[in-house]
Each structure stands twice: as structure tokens, then as C-alpha cells.
């Protein structure tokens, strides 16, 4: 018995366009696609030419060969299609290193089976689109304060931002992206909710970019796949998400408390020395004289300490202190002048007992999906066979996971 053909109006041209676009994005020849989908090369040529209908069975095989769901081959180009968008926009290295979309799709399915709130539970603060720069700033700051209160953070630093966001049931993935792209947010659906962050960013920029994308969810912006890059950085929605990220990572009240606590210890010194691990022991490579020390209420060393404590880029801290009216323009100029040395302190020394979790390593979508699968198995909403399939997909050793499940089972 043959499978029925897909023959709705315009479906042939839609499928043809989708298959060709995805195949070219994957740098796959017609012959290679034909082999993966168990079809003749001439069949692929006719399908892409829009002169041959596709059976439902062939559509399923083509979607699998291209690494997307069948819905991605049926949607019009104007419709939101996260899978097709990611294939077209993710670098080849990211697409080939890991079956990203298959894992995100599995995580979304497991979340649904576990009845985790999505997507309405993520859009806690649906602010209207900002009309002015000032309104974008007010929205971002207010949203950060409300979200910190909702989660119960108060003024505490966030040492594991990836874990915090995963606890909101958003998958987080670090992978190589184009150099001008900091992150991608994916709304709820077959792949989401999920956030992809450029793994080439340093730890503090990574944390900031992650909070920026999280801000899009909190503010209700994440309704379509969204990319944050250098081309759209000045749009009001991006400004608002940036303000949210700074205020969420680095709350004003918490900052004021820390500054007042460390201020007296350094303000009495005759100079502020900046050291490098590459220099001779106890030999300062830069010194700020007493006049600058007394004029500026916050020293370079304190900026480095705050950067370590809150996991925020030193330059961002300087401007955040300006926003809070702790620093004046002349203070900012003096600190920016020695910014390279502040960054060096930040990189070479651990100034606090508690250290930040490196989000670039922590953002492991395989582990996130595997945890969901184990929870789903314990809740008896998936079978042992499905658990084995998830192990294979996420590249976890099946035997080790099964041994773990057996050990913890009553």
C-alpha cells in the first residue's frame, strides 16, 4: 500500500523551496540527500523543481535526512520556522559537531510530557514595546528588579547563571556562532524554549549575553527566533534587554552595599597598585597616585573585585556605577584609562572565596536533556526504550545511565 501524496495547494512549491534551501545550507549535494532519504537523485531534482509530489513517507525521510521535523518542510517561508532558521544561520561547525536541533526537539518533547509550564510561564512581565530610549531603560531596570524578587535572589550575586535559567525550564547551549552574533533565543515550540550563546565569548561576556537573551523571555519579546548581533544592537528592544542584563546580574542595592563595605579599606591608602602575575612578585606595574585615589570614590582594585563578585565585565561595572550616581564623569575617565590593568587583575586573581561557574562549560544541552529524560522515566511518562534512545542522542553511555537508574530505583 503506497503512502498518500502531499498535494495541497502550493505545497509542492513550498516543499521544493524548503528542501533546496536546507540542503544548500547543509552543503549537501542532491545525490547525498537522495542517499540519506533512500530516493533517486532524479527524484530529488524533480521534487526541488516542484514537478513531483512527495508522499508522506518520503516527506518523513527527507525531513530526517535534513535534520528537521516534517513541519519545517511544509511551512511557508513567511512563517516562523526555528529549525529552518537555525540550519540557515548556524555555522557548519556547530551543525556538524552535535545534532543540536534533534536534542532541542527531544528536550521540548520531554518538557511537554512532564507538564512543565511553557511558554506562558516564561513571559512573566509582558511589557509593551518601548517607544523611546528612556522607556527602554525604565522597562529593563524594572523587569530585572521584579525578576530578582520573583526568583528570590534579592541582592545576591549569581554564581551559576546557566543553572538558574535551566531551572526556569529553558535549555541553554554554547556553540560557535558568527563573530558578530552574541546569542540566539528560541521561543517555545518544537525546539524551545532555548537560548544559544556564542561559545567564543569570555566568561563575563558569556554571562551577560545569556542574561540578555533571558531578558527577551522575561520581557515577553521571545515570540520568534531572535538573533542578537552587532547590526541590531541599537534597537530599543536590544537596549532594553541590555539594561535588564546589567541590572539583573549587578543589582544597584547589592552594589551599593558592597561598595560601602570595601570603600573604607582602600580609601586610606596612599596609592592603588595594580599587579600582574607576569611581573616580579610584589612589583607594581601601574600606580594611581593619592590625589586620584581620594577623588574617585571607587578604586581600580575595587572595580576588579566587583567584577569577580558579580561576574560582570569591568567596563560595564564602571558605567553601572555611573548610572547609580556613584561615579562622576571624571571618575569614569580615570578608571577607563587603566581599564586594561583592571581586566588583568580580573583575569589573574580569584578575589572571592566563591567563584563563578564557567557558563561556557556549564551550558551543556545534552546534560539538560538527559536530566529531563531521567525525571520523565522516574515519573513513568517514558519507557526504558525511550530512555535508551535519549542516551544515544545525547551521546551518554547507555550502560552507565541504566546502571544509575537501576541503583536509585526502589
C-alpha positions in Angstrom: 0.0 0.0 0.0 1.5 3.3 -1.1 1.7 6.4 1.1 -0.6 9.2 0.2 0.9 12.2 -1.6 1.1 15.7 -0.2 -0.8 17.7 -2.8 -2.4 20.7 -1.0 -2.3 24.0 -2.9 1.2 25.4 -3.2 2.6 22.6 -1.1 4.9 21.4 -3.9 6.5 24.8 -4.4 6.8 25.2 -0.6 8.4 21.8 -0.1 10.7 22.4 -3.1 11.9 25.7 -1.8 12.4 24.4 1.8 14.3 21.2 0.7 16.6 23.2 -1.6 17.3 25.9 1.0 18.0 23.4 3.8 20.1 21.2 1.5 22.3 24.1 0.3 22.6 25.4 3.9 23.9 22.0 4.9 26.3 22.0 1.9 24.7 18.7 0.7 24.5 17.6 -2.9 21.3 16.2 -4.4 23.0 12.8 -4.6 23.9 12.9 -0.9 20.4 13.9 0.1 19.0 11.2 -2.2 21.1 8.5 -0.5 20.2 9.7 3.0 16.5 9.7 2.2 16.6 6.4 0.2 15.5 8.2 -3.1 16.9 8.5 -6.6 18.8 11.7 -7.4 16.4 12.4 -10.2 13.6 12.3 -7.7 15.3 14.9 -5.6 15.8 17.1 -8.7 12.1 16.8 -9.6 10.9 17.5 -6.1 13.1 20.6 -5.8 11.9 21.7 -9.2 8.3 21.5 -8.0 7.3 19.0 -10.7 6.9 15.9 -8.5 4.6 15.4 -5.4 6.0 13.9 -2.2 4.4 11.0 -0.4 4.1 11.3 3.4 6.7 8.6 3.8 9.1 10.4 1.6 8.5 13.6 3.4 9.4 11.9 6.7 12.6 10.5 5.3 13.6 13.8 3.7 13.0 15.7 7.0 15.1 13.1 8.8 17.9 13.4 6.3 17.9 17.2 6.6 17.7 17.0 10.4 14.4 18.8 10.8 10.8 18.0 11.7 8.3 17.4 8.8 6.5 20.7 9.7 9.6 22.6 8.6 9.2 21.3 5.1 5.5 22.3 5.0 5.6 25.8 6.3 5.6 28.8 4.1 8.8 30.8 4.1 7.0 33.7 5.8 6.0 31.5 8.8 8.2 31.2 11.9 10.3 28.2 11.4 13.1 27.8 14.1 14.6 24.7 12.6 15.0 26.0 9.1 16.2 29.3 10.5 18.9 27.6 12.6 20.1 25.4 9.8 20.5 28.5 7.6 22.2 30.6 10.3 24.3 28.3 12.4 27.9 27.8 11.2 28.7 24.5 9.6 30.9 23.5 12.5 28.1 23.9 15.0 25.6 21.9 12.9 28.0 19.0 12.3 29.5 18.7 15.8 26.3 17.8 17.5 22.7 17.1 16.4 21.6 20.3 18.1 18.1 20.5 16.7 17.3 16.9 17.4 18.4 17.3 21.1 16.5 20.6 21.5 13.4 18.9 19.9 13.7 16.0 22.4 14.1 18.4 25.3 11.0 20.3 24.2 9.0 17.0 24.0 10.2 15.8 27.4 9.2 19.2 29.0 5.7 18.8 27.5 5.4 15.2 28.9 6.5 16.4 32.3 3.9 19.2 32.0 6.4 22.0 32.8 4.9 25.5 32.2 5.7 26.8 28.8 5.5 29.3 27.2 3.3 31.4 29.3 5.3 30.7 32.4 8.3 32.3 30.9 6.8 35.6 29.9 6.3 36.8 33.4 6.5 40.5 32.6 4.9 41.3 29.2 6.0 44.9 28.9 4.8 46.8 25.8 7.4 47.6 23.2 9.4 50.6 24.3 8.7 53.8 22.3 11.8 55.8 23.5 15.3 55.1 24.7 14.3 56.3 28.2 11.3 54.0 28.3 13.5 51.0 27.3 15.8 51.8 30.2 13.0 52.0 32.7 11.5 48.8 31.4 14.8 46.9 31.6 15.6 48.1 35.2 12.1 47.4 36.5 11.9 44.0 34.9 15.3 43.0 36.4 14.2 44.1 39.9 10.9 42.2 39.6 12.5 39.1 38.3 15.1 39.0 41.0 12.3 39.4 43.6 10.3 36.6 41.9 13.1 34.1 42.0 14.2 35.1 45.5 17.6 36.4 44.7 17.3 39.8 46.4 20.8 41.4 46.1 22.9 38.2 46.0 25.4 37.6 43.2 24.5 34.9 40.7 27.3 32.3 40.6 25.6 29.9 38.2 23.5 31.8 35.7 23.2 28.7 33.5 21.7 26.7 36.3 19.3 29.5 37.2 18.0 29.8 33.7 17.7 26.0 33.3 15.7 25.9 36.5 13.2 28.1 34.6 13.0 25.2 32.1 14.9 27.0 29.3 17.6 24.9 27.6 21.0 26.6 27.3 23.5 25.8 24.7 27.0 27.1 24.0 28.3 26.7 20.5 30.4 28.6 17.9 28.4 31.4 16.2 29.5 34.1 13.7 31.8 36.6 15.4 29.2 39.4 15.3 26.5 37.3 17.0 26.3 37.1 20.8 23.2 34.9 21.2 20.0 33.4 19.8 16.7 33.0 21.7 14.2 30.3 20.5 10.6 30.6 21.6 8.5 27.7 22.8 7.6 25.1 20.2 9.2 22.1 18.7 12.7 23.4 19.7 12.2 25.7 22.6 12.3 27.5 24.8 16.1 27.6 24.4 19.0 30.0 24.3 22.1 29.6 22.2 25.2 31.7 23.2 28.4 32.2 21.3 31.0 29.9 22.9 33.9 32.2 21.8 32.8 34.9 24.3 34.9 35.2 27.5 33.1 34.1 30.7 31.8 37.5 31.7 30.6 38.5 28.2 29.0 35.0 28.0 27.1 35.6 31.3 26.0 39.0 30.1 24.9 37.7 26.7 23.0 34.9 28.4 21.1 37.3 30.7 20.4 39.5 27.7 18.6 36.6 25.9 16.9 35.7 29.2 15.7 39.2 29.3 13.9 38.7 26.0 11.9 35.9 27.6 11.1 37.8 30.8 10.0 40.9 28.9 7.8 38.9 26.6 9.9 39.6 23.4 10.7 35.9 22.6 7.8 35.2 20.3 10.0 34.3 17.3 13.6 33.2 16.8 15.7 36.2 17.6 19.4 36.8 17.0 21.3 39.5 18.9 24.2 40.8 16.8 26.1 44.0 16.0 23.6 45.0 13.4 20.6 45.4 15.8 22.4 46.4 19.0 20.9 49.9 18.9 17.3 48.9 18.5 15.1 49.7 21.5 14.3 46.0 22.3 18.1 45.3 22.4 18.7 48.3 24.5 16.0 47.1 26.9 17.5 43.6 27.1 21.0 45.0 27.7 19.7 47.2 30.6 17.9 44.1 32.0 21.1 42.0 31.8 23.2 44.6 33.6 20.6 45.2 36.4 19.8 41.5 36.8 23.5 40.5 37.1 24.5 43.6 39.0 21.6 44.9 41.2 22.0 48.5 42.4 21.2 47.9 46.0 23.6 45.0 46.2 26.3 47.1 44.6 25.8 50.0 47.0 26.2 47.6 49.9 29.4 46.1 48.6 30.9 49.4 47.7 30.2 50.8 51.2 31.7 47.7 52.7 35.0 47.8 50.9 35.3 51.6 50.5 37.0 52.3 53.8 39.6 49.6 53.5 41.2 51.0 50.3 40.5 54.8 50.6 43.1 55.3 53.3 46.0 54.0 51.2 48.5 56.4 49.7 48.2 54.7 46.3 46.5 52.0 44.4 48.9 49.4 42.9 47.9 47.1 40.0 49.9 43.9 39.9 50.3 41.3 37.2 51.1 37.6 37.6 53.6 38.1 34.8 55.7 40.7 36.7 58.1 40.1 39.6 56.5 39.3 42.9 55.2 42.4 44.7 56.3 44.7 41.9 53.5 47.0 40.8 53.2 47.6 37.0 50.9 50.6 37.5 50.1 53.0 40.3 47.4 55.6 40.8 48.6 58.5 43.0 46.9 59.6 46.2 45.1 62.5 44.5 43.2 60.2 42.2 42.6 57.8 45.0 40.8 60.4 47.1 39.0 62.0 44.2 37.4 58.8 42.9 35.1 57.0 45.3 35.9 53.6 43.8 39.3 52.3 43.0 40.5 50.1 40.1 41.1 47.3 42.6 37.5 47.6 43.8 36.2 47.5 40.2 38.1 44.2 39.7 36.7 42.8 43.0 33.1 43.8 41.9 33.7 42.2 38.5 34.8 39.0 40.2 31.9 39.0 42.7 29.1 39.7 40.2 30.5 38.1 37.1 30.2 41.3 35.0 32.7 42.9 32.6 34.7 45.7 34.4 33.7 48.3 31.9 30.0 47.5 32.4 30.5 47.9 36.2 32.1 51.4 35.7 29.1 52.6 33.7 26.6 50.9 36.0 28.2 52.8 38.9 27.7 56.0 36.8 24.0 55.1 36.3 23.7 54.8 40.1 25.4 58.2 40.5 28.3 56.7 42.5 30.8 57.8 39.8 31.1 61.2 38.1 32.4 61.7 34.5 35.9 62.5 35.7 35.9 59.3 37.8 34.9 57.3 34.8 37.7 58.8 32.6 40.3 57.9 35.3 39.1 54.3 35.6 38.7 53.8 31.8 42.3 54.9 31.4 43.5 52.0 33.5 40.9 49.5 32.2 43.5 47.1 30.7 45.1 46.8 34.1 41.7 46.2 35.8 41.0 43.4 33.3 44.4 41.9 34.0 43.7 41.8 37.8 40.3 40.3 37.0 41.9 37.5 34.8 44.8 36.6 37.1 43.4 36.6 40.5 40.4 35.0 42.3 39.5 37.7 44.8 36.5 36.0 46.5 36.1 32.6 48.1 33.2 31.7 45.9 33.9 31.6 42.2 31.7 31.9 39.2 30.7 28.8 37.3 32.1 29.0 33.8 28.8 29.1 31.8 30.6 28.1 28.6 31.3 24.7 30.1 28.1 24.5 32.2 25.8 25.2 29.2 25.5 21.5 28.2 22.2 20.9 26.4 22.9 17.1 26.4 23.1 17.0 30.2 20.0 19.2 30.5 18.1 16.8 28.2 19.4 13.8 29.9 18.2 15.1 33.3 14.7 15.7 31.8 14.7 12.1 30.5 15.7 10.7 33.8 12.9 12.7 35.5 10.4 11.6 32.9 11.4 8.0 33.4 11.0 8.3 37.1 7.6 9.9 36.6 6.8 6.9 34.3 5.9 9.1 31.3 8.6 7.5 29.1 9.8 3.9 28.8 13.2 2.3 29.2 13.5 2.1 25.4 12.9 5.9 25.1 15.4 6.5 27.8 18.0 4.4 25.8 17.1 6.5 22.7 17.8 9.7 24.6 21.2 8.3 25.8 22.2 7.6 22.2 21.0 11.0 21.0 22.9 12.9 23.8 25.9 10.7 23.4 25.8 9.5 27.0 26.9 5.9 27.7 23.7 3.8 27.8 25.0 1.2 30.2 26.2 3.8 32.8 22.8 5.5 32.7 20.9 2.3 33.0 23.1 1.2 36.0 22.3 4.6 37.6 18.6 4.2 37.1 18.7 0.6 38.5 20.7 1.8 41.5 18.3 4.5 42.5 15.1 2.6 41.7 13.2 1.3 44.8 
